[in-house]
Amino acid sequence: MTIHTLFAKLDSYYSDMVDVRRFLHQHPELSFEETETSAFIAAFYKELGVETKTGVGGNGVVATITGAKPGKTIALRADFDALPIQDEKNVPYRSTVPNKMHACGHDGHTASLLHLGKALHELKEELTGTYVLIHQHAEEYAPGGAKPMIEDGCLEGVDLVFGTHLWATAPLGKIQYRAGAMMAAADRFEIIIQGAGGHGAQPHKTKDAIVAGSQLVSNLQQIVSRRVNPIDSAVVTVGSFVADNAFNVIADSAKLIGTVRTFNPEVRTQIEEEIERVVKGTCLSAGCGYEYEYFRGYPAVVNHEEETHHVAAQARLVPEVTLIEEIEPEMGGEDFSYYLEARKGAFFFTGAQQDGVSSPYPHHHPKFDFNEKAMLIAAKTLGVAAINAQS
């Protein structure tokens, strides 16, 4: 089989790919609630006669296509959950579900892999090896769907695993990759400061949780700037600070929620410990008590070098790819990291910026959208990378 045959089939499926993406976009489901989406994916494969397993690790679906000749087993993954965001786009395929939206491109990932699976199935008599198509639920919300799917056996017998993310802020035709650490570990922390509230006119009789919290926000910034080796990238961000009271009341308590992003596991542990040290010291000086919880999210996405360069080399065979570049690490998180901890493989970005849009809305924005032509590029790049990994 020539790669050109695969590409031609994918070209012929493009309008169907768009239809599927738009249907999914109109009917989003949140993480761990994706029962209808899961059923839709399974029905697509079953209609083709593809071996399909449902309920994998929860709402996951795994389809398996076996070629006529023995070879490696290659896994390809796409996620399919949406986000709790109101869709504000003025397009015919706008979400029909209030406060739920595909604001990250997972609908496109799914449509792309479904039609790549269809092409591989139709060409199976010419294929070498086995292709495992992993449709994963709950990427957006930790603990995520990847880990339970792996625990439920989705990688059994798999030699290599590849995945991509449609990247709406990168130009169409661009493939972005990185050998080694590509995306950060994404953690969350919650801090409750317990003071002693009182009348706003009598601060000397209180322990002001807002003042302590304000000092804490400032002090936490010193962890990265003064405690972490400058060679190691890290982020500590307080994203929420709540102490709701009347204008003339000194706050009894305050709650801070934030995120930590790291690449180095040792730095990850260091920051977890440093946050508590800073909280303890700040609250001690203010005479306040505290509660501190640290929630570990996904580990860093660390690509395997040989497999990453394989993807970059194979992307050059895709006619629509105009630029292939190795990028700096991204501080966003992805639970594709679990697949790469279990098997060799690579994760990459497929440029999906819309035509004529110079400043695209970012991922997770209420007006997020992407160039649907990128789905075809993603399918071709994953397909050629998988097929040519057999040699």
C-alpha positions in Angstrom: 0.0 0.0 0.0 1.2 3.5 -0.8 0.7 6.4 1.6 -0.9 8.2 -1.3 -3.7 5.7 -1.3 -4.3 6.5 2.4 -4.2 10.2 1.7 -6.6 9.9 -1.1 -9.1 8.0 1.1 -8.8 10.6 3.8 -9.4 13.4 1.2 -12.6 11.7 0.1 -13.8 11.6 3.7 -13.2 15.2 4.5 -16.8 16.4 4.2 -17.9 13.5 6.4 -15.2 14.4 8.9 -16.5 18.0 9.1 -20.1 16.7 9.6 -19.0 14.5 12.5 -17.0 17.3 14.1 -19.9 19.7 13.9 -22.4 17.1 15.2 -20.1 16.5 18.2 -19.7 20.3 18.6 -23.4 20.7 18.9 -23.8 17.9 21.5 -20.9 18.3 24.0 -20.6 16.3 27.2 -18.4 17.1 30.2 -15.6 14.9 31.6 -16.9 11.6 33.0 -20.4 12.3 31.6 -19.7 11.4 27.9 -22.1 8.5 27.5 -23.8 9.6 24.3 -20.4 10.6 22.7 -19.0 7.2 23.6 -22.0 5.4 22.1 -21.7 7.5 18.9 -18.0 6.5 18.6 -18.7 2.8 19.2 -21.6 2.8 16.7 -19.4 4.4 14.0 -16.9 1.5 14.3 -19.5 -1.2 14.7 -21.2 -0.1 11.5 -17.9 -0.6 9.7 -17.4 -4.0 11.2 -14.4 -3.0 13.3 -13.6 -4.8 16.5 -14.7 -2.4 19.2 -14.5 -2.5 23.0 -16.6 -0.1 25.1 -16.6 0.9 28.7 -12.8 0.9 28.8 -11.7 2.6 32.1 -15.1 4.3 32.2 -16.5 5.9 29.0 -13.5 5.0 26.8 -13.7 3.2 23.5 -11.0 1.2 21.8 -11.1 0.0 18.2 -8.6 -2.5 16.8 -7.7 -3.0 13.1 -5.4 -5.9 12.2 -3.5 -5.8 9.0 -3.0 -8.8 6.7 0.7 -9.1 7.6 2.2 -9.4 11.2 4.0 -6.4 12.6 4.1 -3.9 15.4 1.1 -2.8 17.3 0.7 1.0 17.1 -1.8 3.0 19.2 -3.3 6.3 18.2 -5.3 8.4 20.8 -8.0 11.1 20.6 -9.9 12.6 23.5 -13.6 13.5 23.3 -14.8 15.4 26.4 -16.0 19.0 26.5 -15.7 21.9 29.0 -18.2 23.8 31.3 -18.2 26.9 29.1 -21.0 28.7 27.3 -20.5 28.7 23.6 -20.5 32.4 22.4 -19.7 31.7 18.7 -22.2 32.8 16.0 -21.9 29.7 13.8 -24.5 27.1 12.6 -22.8 24.3 14.6 -22.8 26.2 17.9 -23.3 24.1 21.0 -27.0 23.3 21.7 -26.3 22.5 25.4 -26.2 25.5 27.8 -22.9 26.0 29.5 -21.2 23.1 27.8 -18.8 23.5 24.8 -16.0 21.9 22.9 -13.6 24.7 23.6 -10.4 22.8 23.1 -10.7 20.9 19.8 -11.5 17.4 21.2 -14.5 17.2 18.7 -11.9 17.6 15.9 -9.6 15.0 17.4 -12.4 12.5 17.5 -13.6 13.2 14.0 -10.1 12.9 12.7 -9.3 9.6 14.3 -12.6 8.1 13.4 -12.0 8.7 9.7 -8.4 7.6 9.9 -9.7 4.4 11.5 -12.2 4.0 8.6 -9.4 4.4 6.1 -7.2 1.9 7.9 -10.0 -0.6 8.1 -10.7 -0.4 4.3 -7.0 -0.8 3.6 -6.4 -3.6 6.2 -5.6 -6.2 3.5 -2.6 -4.1 2.5 -1.5 -3.2 6.0 1.3 -4.6 8.2 0.7 -4.8 11.9 -2.1 -3.8 14.2 -3.6 -0.4 14.9 -5.3 0.4 18.2 -7.5 3.5 18.1 -7.9 4.8 21.7 -10.9 7.2 22.1 -10.4 8.6 25.5 -12.9 10.3 27.8 -12.2 12.9 30.5 -8.9 14.5 29.4 -9.9 17.9 30.7 -10.5 17.1 34.4 -8.0 15.2 36.6 -7.7 12.4 37.5 -8.6 12.1 33.8 -9.4 9.1 31.5 -6.0 8.0 30.3 -4.9 6.3 33.5 -8.0 4.2 34.1 -8.0 3.3 30.4 -4.4 2.1 30.7 -5.2 0.2 33.8 -8.1 -1.4 31.9 -5.7 -2.7 29.3 -5.9 -0.3 26.4 -2.1 -0.5 25.9 -1.8 -4.3 26.2 0.4 -5.5 23.4 1.1 -2.0 22.1 4.6 -1.2 21.0 4.3 2.6 20.2 1.7 5.3 20.9 1.1 8.6 19.0 -1.2 11.5 19.5 -1.8 15.1 18.4 -3.6 18.2 19.6 -5.2 20.6 17.1 -3.5 23.9 18.0 -5.7 26.8 17.1 -3.0 29.5 17.8 -0.5 27.9 15.3 -0.9 28.5 11.5 -2.6 25.8 9.4 0.0 23.6 7.8 2.4 23.8 10.7 3.4 20.7 12.7 5.0 21.5 16.1 7.0 18.9 18.1 9.5 18.6 20.8 11.8 15.7 21.9 11.8 15.4 25.7 9.6 17.4 28.0 6.9 19.1 25.9 4.0 19.9 28.3 4.1 20.5 32.0 2.9 18.6 35.0 -0.4 20.4 36.1 -1.2 20.5 39.8 -3.7 22.4 42.0 -3.6 23.7 45.5 -6.2 25.0 48.0 -5.4 27.1 51.1 -7.9 28.2 53.7 -6.7 30.9 56.1 -8.6 30.9 59.4 -8.4 34.2 61.2 -10.7 35.9 63.7 -13.2 38.3 62.1 -14.8 41.3 63.6 -15.9 44.9 63.0 -14.0 46.9 60.4 -13.6 49.7 62.9 -11.8 47.4 65.4 -9.0 45.7 63.6 -6.9 45.3 66.8 -9.5 42.8 68.0 -9.2 40.6 64.9 -6.9 38.4 62.9 -7.5 39.7 59.4 -7.6 36.8 56.9 -7.6 39.1 53.9 -4.4 40.8 55.0 -2.8 37.5 55.7 -4.0 36.2 52.4 -2.6 39.2 50.5 0.8 38.7 52.1 0.6 35.0 51.2 0.0 35.7 47.5 3.1 37.9 47.5 5.2 35.5 49.5 4.3 32.6 47.2 5.9 34.4 44.3 9.2 34.1 45.9 9.2 30.3 45.6 9.9 30.3 41.9 12.1 33.5 42.0 14.2 32.6 45.0 13.8 28.9 45.8 13.8 27.1 42.5 16.9 26.8 40.4 16.6 29.3 37.5 17.5 26.6 35.1 14.3 24.8 35.9 11.0 26.2 34.6 8.1 26.5 37.1 5.0 28.5 37.6 3.0 29.1 40.8 -0.2 31.0 40.2 -3.0 32.0 42.6 -6.1 32.0 40.4 -8.8 32.5 43.0 -8.9 34.5 46.3 -12.3 34.6 48.0 -13.2 36.3 51.3 -16.7 37.5 50.8 -18.0 40.0 53.5 -19.8 43.2 54.1 -17.8 46.4 53.5 -17.4 47.0 57.2 -16.5 43.5 58.3 -13.0 42.1 58.7 -12.8 38.7 57.2 -12.9 35.6 59.4 -11.5 33.4 56.7 -10.2 33.4 53.1 -9.8 30.7 50.5 -7.0 30.7 47.9 -6.9 28.3 44.9 -4.1 28.0 42.4 -2.0 25.9 40.1 1.6 24.8 39.9 3.3 23.9 36.6 6.6 22.0 36.5 8.7 19.7 34.3 11.2 18.3 36.8 9.7 15.8 39.2 12.1 16.9 42.0 11.0 20.6 41.5 7.4 19.5 41.6 7.9 17.9 45.0 10.0 20.9 46.2 7.3 23.4 45.3 4.6 21.3 47.0 6.7 21.4 50.2 7.7 25.1 49.8 4.1 26.2 49.5 3.2 24.7 52.9 6.4 26.3 54.4 5.4 29.7 53.1 1.7 29.3 54.2 2.8 28.2 57.7 5.2 31.1 58.1 2.8 33.7 56.8 -0.1 32.5 58.9 2.1 32.2 62.0 3.2 35.8 61.7 -0.5 36.9 61.3 -1.7 34.7 64.2 -4.0 32.8 61.8 -4.6 29.1 61.3 -4.6 27.3 58.0 -5.6 24.3 55.9 -3.5 23.3 52.9 -4.2 20.7 50.3 -2.1 19.9 47.2 -3.6 17.9 44.4 -1.3 16.3 41.9 -2.7 16.4 38.4 -1.1 15.0 35.2 2.6 14.4 35.0 4.7 16.2 32.4 4.3 15.1 28.8 7.8 13.7 27.9 8.3 12.6 24.3 10.7 9.8 23.4 13.4 11.1 21.2 13.5 8.5 18.4 9.7 8.4 18.1 9.4 12.2 18.1 11.9 12.6 15.3 10.1 9.8 13.4 6.9 11.9 13.5 8.7 15.0 12.3 10.2 13.1 9.4 6.9 11.5 8.4 5.1 14.8 8.6 7.2 15.9 5.6 5.3 13.4 3.5 2.0 15.1 4.1 1.3 17.5 1.2 -0.6 20.1 3.3 2.2 20.4 5.8 4.2 23.6 5.1 6.4 23.9 8.2 7.7 21.5 10.8 9.3 23.1 13.8 10.7 22.0 17.2 9.2 24.3 19.8 9.8 25.4 23.4 8.0 23.5 26.1 4.4 24.5 26.8 3.2 25.0 30.4 -0.2 23.5 29.7 -1.0 20.0 30.9 -2.2 16.8 29.1 -2.8 13.3 30.4 -1.3 11.8 27.2 1.7 11.8 29.6 0.4 8.6 31.1 0.6 6.8 27.8 4.2 8.0 27.3 5.1 6.7 30.8 3.8 3.3 29.8 5.0 3.1 26.2 7.4 4.8 23.8 5.8 7.4 21.6 5.3 11.0 20.8 2.7 13.8 21.1 2.7 16.8 18.7 0.6 19.9 17.8 -1.2 20.3 14.5 -1.6 24.0 13.5 -5.3 24.9 13.2 -5.5 28.6 13.0 -8.5 29.8 11.1 -8.1 31.5 7.7 -8.1 35.3 7.8 -7.8 35.4 11.6 -4.7 37.1 12.9 -5.5 36.9 16.6 -7.3 33.6 17.2 -9.2 33.1 20.5 -7.2 30.8 22.8 -8.2 27.3 23.8 -10.8 27.2 26.6 -12.3 30.6 25.4 -16.1 30.9 24.9 -15.4 31.9 21.2 -12.8 29.2 20.6 -12.9 27.6 17.1 -10.4 26.0 14.8 -9.7 25.5 11.1 -11.4 22.2 10.1 -8.8 21.6 7.4 -6.4 20.8 10.3 -8.4 17.6 11.0 -7.3 16.2 7.6 -3.6 17.2 8.3 -3.8 15.5 11.7 -5.3 12.3 10.3 -2.7 12.1 7.5 0.2 12.8 9.9 -0.9 10.2 12.5 -1.6 7.7 9.7 1.8 8.0 7.9 3.6 8.0 11.3 1.8 4.8 12.3 2.1 2.9 9.1 5.8 3.8 8.5 6.7 2.9 12.1 6.3 -0.7 10.9 9.6 -0.5 9.0 
